Amino acid sequence: MRLSLFFAIGFGIGRFAAADPAAPVFRIWTDTQQRKVEASLEKSDGTSVTLKMRDGREFTVPIASLSGPDQGLIKSAAASGSAASPGADQTPTAEADWPRTVVLKSTPVVQTVREDADKKEFVYESEHYQFLCDSMLGANLVREFSRVFEATWLVNCLLPLDFKPSPEDGHQKFQARIFTHASDYHDTGGPQGSSGVYIPQARALMLPLDSLGVKMFGSKVIVDYKAEDYATLVHEITHQMMNHWLDRLPVWYIEGSAVYVELAKYENGHFSFLQQDKRLHDYLLRGIGSGKFQMVPLKKLMNMSGRAWTGALLTGDASENYASAVALTYYFYHLDGDGGGTHFKDYIHAVGHLNEGQSDGPLIEQYLLRGRTYEALEKDVEKSLRRIGIPIEFTVQ
């Protein structure tokens, strides 16, 4: 069951406190002899590195004496010009056209930041994510499921919309809070029946452990690879990637864009958009047979409020909204105008320059409707989708 971010927005932050952006980042460092110490990275001159322990003591060691992953982390921090957030890098430039495939070039490097069994605080980091867990998972296990987080980040960077995904204010990395027991996930604000949810107020993605294909058997942790189904997770990660845009964009597009990425074929760090039209067809027409998809009238859809969207979720009538939203999103991305999404790219660019409190209504008129009535736009959408084999008709309200 997919749940809108607008359903989650009313929940409190929960038991995790937000990170202090000015606080030093402590993590577990390992040397070549497998000795470990918890410390923050203070400075590096390219040959040696100075680490600072929680009690304030500092010590300097040769970089070559550290483990391979730790050496790579220091090099990445030096390249970014920041010792406080090692591993951070420049956001890739959005592509000029819609990507056909997006592939992680290498297995994510995951570091152990903290493992405190007494407090049930276990923190791990990949390049762009910090995972806060209530049970020990270990860096090797986190590395396995971090691929979907890093690959979804990369997709949202490369889409030709130039969203430039960046963590929420006060965070150096995106945060995912993972709960071993579903009851704890629900008690902290995770909606019943959901396998993950992005909560803007909490500035974090929350999810139960089993939604990652990870199972706990006593104290033993295993990965059930056959159980992997990351569609909802990809959807919610995409919401998190757009966190700085959520108060500027209409709800139909926020949800439609997330479903669009969700529909892409994902496997082991690899997204494929090569048959996106077929996947859209199957998504819209599942269970319909030879009939037509009943699409929400565009005047209603494009002016729907977050409250109305949430109301449909609560009554169980939201599936038509999601399907209509992704159909309209696909139309503006690939079928409108020159077929390359030029008008929609211009709309997003203009939205990015709105001042706080300004409405995007005039921009929708200028870039999306372009002199068309909603009824005329419906005819264009119906004709364009029919051309790629997707029969639709708009419901009568």
N, C-alpha and C positions, 0 to 999 in steps of 0.2 A: 504493500500500500504506500503510495507516494503522498507525502504531506507537504503542503506549501509552506514556505518560510513565513507567510502571513499567519498561518495557524500557529507557528512556534513563537511568533514575536511577542506574545503576551506572557510567556513564561519567564520566571526569574532566572538569574545567572546560575544559581545552584551552589553546590558545595565547593567548587573550585574558585579560587581568587584569581583575579587578573594579574598578569605579570607586571612588575614595575619596570618600565622601559629603561630606567637609569641604573637598575641593579646589575651587578656583574653576572655573567652567565657561567655558572659552575657546571662542570661535566667530569666524567671519568676519563682520565688520561692513562694510556697503557704504554709501557716501554717494550723494547725488544725481548726482554726477559719475562714478559707478562706480569710485571709488577704494576699495580694500579694506584692512583691517587686522585682525589677529587679536588679540582682547582679551577680557577678562571684563567683565561689567556690575557696576560697583561701587555706584552710586547714581543716583537721578534725582529732580529736584524738580518734574517735570511740564513744564518748559520746556527744560531742558538735561539731559545725561546724562554721567556720568563713567565712562570706560572705563580699564581697567588692562591694560597689555601684559605679556608673559611676563617681561620684564626688570625689571618693577616700576614703570616709568614710567606716570604717569596723565595723562590729558588730558580736558578737558571740552568738549563741542560742543553746539550747539543740536540738539534732537531733530528739528526741521524740516529739518536738513541731511542726515539719514539717509534711506535708501531707504524706500519705503512699507512693505514687509514688516518692516523693522527697527523702524520707528515702531510698528507694530502689536504687535510682540513686547514693546516697552517698556511699552506701555499694558496688555498682558495681565499683565506682571510686576507693575505697580503695582496692578492690580486684585486680584491674589492676595496682595499684601503681601510679595513675595519677590523680591529682585534676584538671588538665587543660582540660582533655577530659573525663568527667564522662560518664559512660555507655560503654566505650570501653572495649573490652575483647579479649581473645586469639582466634585466628582463629582456628576453629575445624580442626582436623587432617583429611586429605583425606582418604576415605575408600580404602581398598585393592581391592575391587571388585566394579562393577557398582551397584549403589543403585537401589533398586526396588521401594521404596517409600521414600520420604523426607517430614517430617512434622514438622512445628513449634511446640515446646512444650507448648507455652503459647502465649496469645495475646500480641502483641508488646506494650511496654510502650512508650507513646509519651508525650513529654514535650513541653510546650510553651517557646520558647526562647525570642521572641520579637513580639509584635503586635503594629505597628505604623501606624495608619490610615492616618495620614497626609502625610507620605512618601510612603504609600502603600507598606510597607515592613512587611511581616508576616512570621516569621521563626519558624518552628517546628522541633523537632528531635526525631527520633526513635533510636534504639541502634546503627545502623550502617549508618543511613541516616540523612542528613539535608535537609529539604524541604523549599525552598525559594519561597514564594507565593506573588502575588500582590493583594490579597484580603483575608479577614479574613475567615479562614476555621474552626479553633478551634481544639484543641487536640483530641477530641472525633471523629471527622470526619476523621482527618488524620490517626488516629489509624486504621480505617476501611480499607483504601487502602494501608497502610504501610505494610500489611501482604504480598502482592505480592513482594514488594521490599526486605523484610527480608527473605522471603522464597526462592527467586531467589538467594540471597547472599548465603544462606545455601547450596543450590544445588551446586553452583559453588565451594564452599569449599569442599564438600564431594565427588565430582566426582574424580575418582582415577587418576587424572592428576597432582594433587598437585600444582595448580595455586596460592594458598594462596592469594585470593583477598584482596587488600588493596587500600585505597583511593589514588587519584592522589597526587603527590608531592605538599605540601603546604596546604593540607586539612586534617583535623582530621577525617572527615567522608565523605562518598560519598555524592555528591550533586545532587539534583533534583530540577529544576526550573520550577515552575508550573504557567501557564498563564491563567487567567480567560477568556480572549478573544482570539480566534484563530488568529485574525489580529495581536495582539501583539506577539504571538508565531512566526508567519511568519516574522514579521518585525525584530525579533531578530535572525533569521537564520533558523527557523524551515521550512523545505521544504513543498511546497504546496502538499496537499493530504496525508500528513503523520500524524500519531497519536502519534508521539514521535521520538526523534532522540538523539543518543549519539554523542556529538561533542568533540573529544579529545582536540582540542585547547582551548575550554572553560572549560575543566575539569569538565563537568557536563552533566547530562541527561536533556533534555528539552522536555516538553510536555504540550499540552493544557489541561485544566481542565476537559473537557468532555471525554477525553480518559480514565479517572479514574472512569467513571460512575457517576461523580459529575455534577450536574446542578445548575445554579444560576437562581432564580426567584426573580428579584428585589434584595433585600438584603438577601433573604432567600436561604440557601444552602441545597440541598437534594441529596441523593444517590439513583440512579436508578439501583438496583441490577440486574434487568433483562438485562440491557444494558452492563454488564461487559463482555469484551472480551479482555483479557490481553496478547494475543499471541504476538503482536508487541512489547508491553512493556517488556515482558519477554526477547524477542530477544535483545532489546537495553540495558536492564539492564545487560545481559550477556556480551555484548561488554564492558560495563563499568567495570564489574568485571575483565576483562582481560586487563585493560588499560595498565599495565606494560609490556604486551606481544605483543601488537599490531604491534610494529615495528620489531618484530622478526619472526612472523609467516606468512605463505602465505595467500593470501586473500581467497582462496577457503576454507581453514580450519577456518579462523576467522568467515566467514559467515556460513559455514556448522555446526560448533559447536553451534552457536547461534540458528540456526533452530532446531537442535537436542533437545535443552532444550525447545524451543518454542513448539515442538510437544508433549511433555509430557502433560498428563492431569493435569490441575491445578484447584483447587477449595479451596478457603478459607484457604490459607496457607498450602495446601497439594499438593505435586507433586507426580504423579504416573507414573512410567516408565514400568509398568507391560505389557502393550500391545504396546510397542514402535514399534515393527515390523509391526503391523497392521496399526498404525497411519502413519508410513512411507509409507506403501503400498497405503493408501488412498491419501496421499499427492502427491505422484509421479504419480498416475494413475487417478487422478480426471479429469473427462471430457474425458478420453481416451476410456472408455468402455473396450472392450476385446483386445485392442491393447497393444503395448509395450511402455514403457517410452523411449523417445529418449534422451540419455545421451550424454553430451559433451565429445568428445574424451579426454582421460586423459592427453595426452601430452599438449594439449591446456589448459585444466582446471588447471592442477597442476603448470603451468608456467604463468598463467594469472596475469597481473599486476593490481594494484589498479586503475590505469588510465583506463585500458581496462574494468574493472568491472564497473567503473563509467560511461564509455561511453555507456555500454549496458543499464544502468539505464536510461540515458537521452534519449535513442532511444526507450525505452519500451521493450527491448529484454532480460531482466535480469532474467525472471522467470525460464528459463532452467538452468541458471547458479546456482541459489539458490538450485533448486531441485537436480542438479548433485552434488553440494557441500555436501549436507546433505546425499545423497546416498553414496558418497565416505567416508564421516566421519563415517557413520554407519558401513560400511564395515571394516574400520580400527579399530573401537571400538569393534565390536562383531563377525566378520566373518573371518578376516585375521588370519593366523597362528593358534595359539591354541584357538582362539575364545574368548579370554579374553582381547584382546587389548594389549598384552604384548609388541609387537614391537612398537606400537604407544606410549605407556607409555615411553619406552626407548627413542624414538625420542623426545618427549616433555622434558624429563629430560636433554637430550643433548642440546636442544635448549636453555634451561635455563642457560647453561654455555657458550653460545656464547658471544664473546666480541662485543662491539659496531662496527657496520659496517661489521661484518662477515656474510657470506651467509649461509643459511641452506641447500644449494644444496647438499653438500657432505653427510649431515645427512639424507636427503631424499633418496639418493642412498643407504646408509648403512642400514637404519632401515625400510624404506617403500618399496622401489623397491627390495632391497636385491638380486641383480643380474638379476632381471626380466626387460625385455624391457617394454615400455608402452603398447605395444600390448599384451604381455603376462599377464600383470597386468589387462588389460581390460577383458581378458578371465576369469581370476580368479574372478573378480568382478561380471561379468555377471553370471557365474556359481553359485556363492555364493548367490547372490540375488534371482536367480531363485529357489534355494533350499528353500527359505523362502516365496516363492509365489509371487515374484516381477519380472515380465518379463521386461527385458530392452534390448536395443541394442544401440550401439554407432553410432552417426550420422557420415556421411562421409563429411569431410571438404575439 
